[in-house]
Amino acid sequence: MGRLFGTDGVRGIANESLSPELALRISGAAAQILSRGKDRALAVVGRDPRASGEMLEAAVTAGLTAAGVDVLSVGVLPTPAVAYLTSLYDACLGVMISASHNPMPDNGIKIFAAGGHKLDDTVEDRIEELIAADTPLRPTGAGIGRVRSAAGARDYGLVLPDQYSLTGTHERYVEHLVEATGQDLSELTVVVDCAHGAAAEVGPSAYREAGARVIAINAEPDGLNINDGCGSTHMEQVRTAVLEHGADLGLAHDGDADRCLAVTADGTLVDGDAIMAILALDMYEAGELADNTLVATVMSNLGLHIAMRAAGITVRTTAVGDRYVLEELRRGGFTLGGEQSGHVVFPRYGTTGDGILTGLRLMARMVRTGRTLADLAGVLQTVPQVLVNVPVTDKSLVAGAPEVREAVLEAERILGDCGRVLLRPSGTEQLVRVMVEATDPAQAQQLADDLAKRVASF
């Protein structure tokens, strides 16, 4: 068996590579590793609206309870909400069932440790070793875990802290988001594309609670339509709706709402790099940007580095994946980080990327400054970037091939100081991603196409 965990949990086609049997084994092993030292451990379990999530939640719950862990089911909620509630309820672990921005046939399992933190590689390796050993815990009688919904937890003997047990989890998460916004947003009208995903209920609720006039689109999940031509991977619908309604901006989330991308009033895309630049300047001016440092991945555009350097802000780079951004944030005590794809992390308010909070903070910056989103985004001038996703049979083998490495070195020699090349296997799909940046757009496209052909030839 190859490594199960990718850059963001375990993903696969539901009921094929990600079967209920595998989900049960993953959750059972995670329970053994993460609940040690607790007489009565608690796990928070949530999911996005995919139809297969119902099946996988049942399997995950069976694995946790079979290992003696109580389960608090919070239903359909964004990934950052599950992480937040894992911390709030002092649970030993949290499990989110979602494949994020992936299409509906896929699903995934994301696991959080105590405090709502994503697992590091060492812990994931221990879980995989335990799965391979196939020696599950099997308590009996009163040792078997109990399962309750959040709303009914008090009634059935699953004890939660009094100050939280009477408050609905959805409402508590919305309250948390609004408190973290710090600004009345009643001046703004926003279009929100919920991707028929986990943001469909709490996203519009949070924006409205903060005062904004909200026009919600793609907020009717049926289990099959998640990410289907909508959300942060398909910005056309939110752009059209912003122009149609004359909104101040548009926001688009992905299936589990840990991402946020935006469009201006005239429909221009504002990606994660521009959002990070806007928010970094906001926090810098407020004295909230620790060590005047922003954490980003190697995929962020050179333009972000140039803009931040001009403002006196340092950019620290990590490998691709918000987990690596999170690790660097925790290691350095930094207060803002994220990815070009729209994952933005505010460690003061959460332990993972939170798309809804990102949208709220972006709007708060607009209100505080009285500036349009287009004006704020103008701080970032992007260097032309070409990204080509190349389907392959074995992404690790192709990415490490000597011929491919030599092709990358040759492209770097051609670019010199006027650009850069990044080639990496996808963390969630059988793809190799080829990225080229260059001050000359035609050169960037040509080099990216040439590298993609070399990769595809394997």
N, C-alpha and C positions, 0 to 999 in steps of 0.2 A: 504494500500500500504506500503510495506517495504521500508527501506531506499534505495534511488536510487543510491546515490554516493558511489563508492567503493574507493579503495586507489588511483585510477587514473581515475577519472571521472565516467561516466555512460557507462556501456557496456552491450551487450546482442546480441542475434541473430537478425540480421537486418530484419525488417518487421515482427518480432514476438514480443519478449519482448522489443526490441528497434524499435518501430514503427515510421513512419513519424509524426503521431499525437503527440506522446510523445516528439519527437525531437522539434516540434514546441512549445510545452508548456514549455520545458526546456529552450530553447533559449529566448522565450518571457519573462519568469520569470527572467532569468539572466540579460536580458536587463533592466528590471525595477530596479533591485537591484543595478547593477553596473554602470548605466548611470545617476543616480540621481545627480542633480546639473549642468548638461550639457544641454545647449539649443539645441545643435545639436551633438549628440554623434556618435562616429564611432566605428565599430567593424571590426576586421580583421578575415576572415574566410578562412581556408585551409582544405585540406583533403589528405589522402593517396589514392592509386589508386583503392581501392576496388570498384567493380561495384555498391554496395549499397551506396557508398559515394555520388554518383551523386544524388540519391533520397534524402538522408538525408541532403545533403547540401541545396537542394531546400527547405526542411522543416525548417531547421535552419534559412535560409535566410528569409523565410516568417515570422517566429516568431520574428526575430529581427526587420525587417522593419515594421511589424504590431505594434510594440511597439515604433516606431518612431526613430529607430536607423539606420543610414546609414551603408551599408555593403561594404567593400572592399574585393572582392574575389581574393585570390592570387593563387588559383588552387592547384595542387599537389605539396606539399612541406613537408619537415620533421616537426615534432612537434616543435623542438627548433627554426626552422625558423619562424613559426607562432608566437611563444612567442617573438622572437627578433623583428619581424615586428610590433607586438602590441605595444612594447615600442618605436620603431623607429618612428612610425606614430602618437604617442601620443593618441592611441585609448583607449576608456574606457574599452573595453574587446576584447578578442580574442577567437575564437572557432576553435578547431582542431577536425576533424571527422576522427577517427582512432581507431582501437582496438589493435594497437601496434603489439605485437608478436602473438596475437591470430589468429586462423585459419580464412579463408576467410568468412564463413557464419556469423561470429561475426562482429560487428562494435561498435563504441563508440563515445562519445562526451566528449572532454576535454575543460574546460573553463579556460581562463586566465583573471585576473583582470588587471587594468591599470598597465603599467610597465612590463607586460608579466609574472606576478607572478601567481602561482597556488593558488587556493582558499583554505582558511582554513575551518575547520569543521563548524565554526559559520556561515560563508557566505553560505556554501552549505546547511545548515539547513534552512536558511532564504529563499533560492531559493525553496527548497522542500515545505516549508510552503506556499509560494505563489502559487506554482503549485496546492497544495491541496485546497487552497481557491478558485481557479478558478475565479479570478477577473482581467483578463488581461486589460492592457491599450489598448485603441482603438482610437488613433488620426485619424483625417480625413484630406483631402485636402493636403496642404503643410506639414502637420505634419507627414505624412507617410514617412518612411525611403526610401532612394534611394539605388540602387544596381549597382555597377560598378566593372569591372575587374581592376586590378592594372594598366595595360597598358593603359586603356582608361579613367582613373579617371579624368584627366584634361579636357578632351573633353566634359564631360557631367555634369559639375557643381559641382562635388564632390571635394572639395578643399583639397589638400594635401600640406605640406610644399614644397616650390619650390625646395629645394636642393635634394628632394627625388622623386618628382613626375615624373621626366624624366628618372629615372633609374629603369630598370626592377627589380622586387622583387627577382627573382632567382639570378640575377647577383649581386645584392647588398648583398645578404646573403653570396654568395661565396666570395666576397671581404672581408666581415667581418671575415669569417673563416680564410682566408689566412693571413690577418693582425694579427689575434690572434695567428698564428702559430709561427711567429718570427724566421723562419729558412728556408733556401732553402733546398729542399728535393731531389735534382736531383741525389744524390748518390744512391737512393733506388728504387727498383722495388717492387711493392705491388700488391697483388691480392685483389680485393674488391668484396665481396658478398653483393649485394644490396637487396637481399630477394624479388626481383620483387616488391619492395615497393617504398616509398617516396624518397629514396636515389638514385633511378635509374638514374636520370639526374644530380642532384647537387653534389652527392657524388663523382663520377669520375671526374667531372669538378673541384671540389675543390682540390682534390689530384693532378690533373694535373697542375692546376694554381700554386700550391705550388712547382712544379718542379718534382714530382715523375713520374716514368714510371708506368702506371696504366694498369692492366689487370682486366677488369670488368666482373663479371659473374652474372647471375640471375638479369640482368638489363633490362628485357623486360616485364614489367607488362602488363597484358591483362585484369585486373579487377578481375580475378578469381584465379590467381596463386600466390598471395602474401603469403609469408611464407611457401609455399608448398614444404616441404622437403629441404628448403634452409634457409639461413640467420643465425642469431645468436642462434637460437634454434636447428639448424641442421648443425653442423660444418664440416661434412664429405666432402662436395663439396669444400669448401675453402681450406681444408687441402690437398685434392687431387690436386687441381689446383696449389697450392704453390709448391708442389713437382714436378709436371709436368713441370712448367715453371722455376724452379730454382729461385723463388722470394725470396727476403729478409724477407718477412713476408706476412701474410694474415690478412685481417680485415673483420669482418662480422657484418652487421647491422640487425636490425629487421624492421618490416613493416613501422614504422614511423621514423626510424633512430635516436631514442633517446638513443639507446644502441650501444655498440661496444665491441666485443670480438676479440681476436687475436690468431694467430698461428705463431710459430717460423718457421725458414727456414726448419727445419726438421719435421714440422707438429705437434709439441707439442702445446696443448691448453694453452693459457694465459688468465685466467678469469679476472673478474672485480677486484677481490682482488689484484691480481698480477699487474694489470694495475694501480690501485690506489697506490700501494707501489712504483712502478717505478716513477710515476708522483709526488708523495709526496716528494720523495728524490730529484727529479729535482727541485721542487719549494723550498724545504728546502735549498738546496745548493745555489740557486739564491736569497735567502732572501725574497721569495714571499709567504711562507707558514705562514699565520697569526697565531701568538701564537704557532707556531710549532705544529699545530693541524690538524688532518685529521678527518672528520666526516664520519662514516659508519653505517650500520644497524646491528641489532643483528644477521643477517644471515651471516655476514662476518666471515671467518674462524679464529680460534684462532691463526693460523700462522701469520695472518696480524698483530695482536696485538703484538705478540712476535717480529716480524721483525721491526715494528715501534718503539717499546720500546728500542730495541738495538740501533736504530739510534737517539734516543732522541726526538722522535715524539710521541705526545699524540693522542690516538684514542678515540673519543667521539662517543657513540653508540645511535641510535634512533630506533624507531619502523620501520618495513618493509614498504617500499614505498618511492620513491624519494621525495615526497612532505614533508615527515618528515625530510629527510636529508636537504632539502631546508630551512625548518623552523629553524632548528638548525644552519645552515650556516648564515642565516640572523640574528638570535638572538645573536650569538656570534661574528659576523663579521669575520667568517672564510673564507678561500679562496679555499678550495678543499674538496669535499665530493663525496660519491657515494655508489653503491651497487655491490655486488658480481655478479649480473646478467649483469653488463656492463653499467648501468647508471652512468655517471661521470659528476659532475657539477663543472664548473669554474665560480663562481659568478662575477668575473671581466668581463667576456665575455658573460654571458648568465644567464637566470633565471631558466633554467631547464636542465636536462641531454641532452648532445649533442654528439651523437655517432661519427659524422664526425669530430668535433673538437677534440674529444678524440683520434681518430686515427691520426690526424695531429700532436698533441702534443706528442704522443707516438713515432712517427717517428722522430720528432724533437729531442727528447732525444737520440735516436739512433745515429743521425748524430752528435750532439754536443759531445757525449762521444766517438764516434767511436766504440761502442760496439754492439754486436748482441742483438737481442731481447731475445734470450735464456739466454745470460749472464746477462742481466739486470733483467730478471724475476727470476733469481736464488736467489735474495735477500729474496724471500718468500718460506719458507718450510711449506707446508700445513699439518695441522693435519687431519688425515682421517675423512671424513665427508660423511654421508649417508643421502640422502633426498628422502622420499617416499611421493608421492601425492596420497591421498586416496579419491576417489569419494564418496560423501555422499549426502543425501537428504537435510539436513539442517545443514550447516557448523557451524553456531553459536551455535545451540543446542548441537551438538556433542562436539565441542571444550570446552564448559562450563560444560559438564557433570561431576558430582563428581567422577564417576568411572574412567573416562579418566584422570582427575587431579591426582587421586591417583596413576594411572599407571605411570604418568610422575614423580611424587615424588619418586616412587620406583626405576625407572631408574636412577634418579639423585643420590639416595643413593648408588646404585651399582657403579656408575662412580666415585663418590667422587671428588677429585681435578684433575682427569685425563681426564675429558671431560665435555660435557654439553648437555642438551636436550632443544629443542625448538619445541613447537607444536602451530600452529596458523592456523586460517581459511584463505583461499585465499581471496584477496581483489577483485578479478574479476571473479572467477569461483566457482562452488559448490564443492570445494575441501578442505580438511584439510591437511596441510603440516606437516609432521613429520620429524624433523631433529635431528640427533644424531652425535656428534663429540666425538672421543675417540682415545687415542694413540694406542690402539689395534684395527685394522680394523675389525677383526672378531667380537669383542664385539660390535662395533658400528653397524654393520649390524644386529646382532642378536637382539639388543635392539630396533633398528628401525623397524624391522620386527614384533617384539612382540607388539610394540605400534601401528603399522599400523593395525594389526589384531584386537586389542581392539577397535580402532576407527571405523573400517569397520563393526564391529558387531552391531553398532547402526542403 
